[in-house]
Amino acid sequence: MTQLELYRLFDSFRALHENDKDERLYDAILDTMDSILGWCSPSNRLYETDLPADDV
């Protein structure tokens, strides 16, 4: 799966949970999306390159 495909999959999942009363799952989704994008510590990246903001 490409970086963009994975990001979009998590983004659709995020949209389903953005209004949950318990925010733990939503926060976990956002943290994973940061790792997909490359907006995290280098050791937490899921891909070697940053996903360009234009693609998001």
C-alpha positions in Angstrom: 0.0 0.0 0.0 1.3 3.4 -0.8 1.9 6.1 1.7 -0.9 8.2 0.3 -3.4 5.3 0.3 -2.6 4.4 3.9 -3.0 8.1 4.9 -6.4 8.3 3.2 -7.5 5.1 4.8 -6.6 6.4 8.3 -8.2 9.8 7.4 -11.5 8.1 6.7 -11.2 6.2 9.9 -10.4 9.4 11.8 -13.5 11.1 10.4 -15.7 8.3 11.8 -14.3 8.8 15.3 -13.7 12.6 15.6 -16.8 13.0 17.7 -16.3 10.0 20.0 -16.7 10.8 23.7 -13.6 8.8 24.5 -10.8 10.5 22.6 -8.2 7.8 23.1 -8.9 6.0 19.8 -9.1 9.3 17.9 -5.7 10.4 19.4 -4.2 7.0 18.5 -5.4 7.5 14.9 -3.9 11.0 14.8 -0.6 9.7 16.2 -0.4 7.0 13.5 -1.3 9.5 10.8 1.7 11.6 12.0 3.9 8.5 11.6 2.5 7.9 8.1 3.2 11.6 7.1 6.6 11.6 8.6 5.8 14.3 11.1 7.4 12.4 14.0 10.7 11.2 15.3 12.7 9.5 12.5 12.5 6.2 14.4 8.7 6.3 14.4 8.3 6.9 10.6 6.4 4.3 8.7 7.8 5.5 5.3 11.3 6.9 4.6 10.0 10.1 3.0 7.5 12.8 4.1 4.2 12.8 2.4 4.0 16.2 0.5 1.3 18.5 1.9 -0.1 18.9 -1.6 -1.1 15.2 -1.6 -2.9 15.3 1.7 
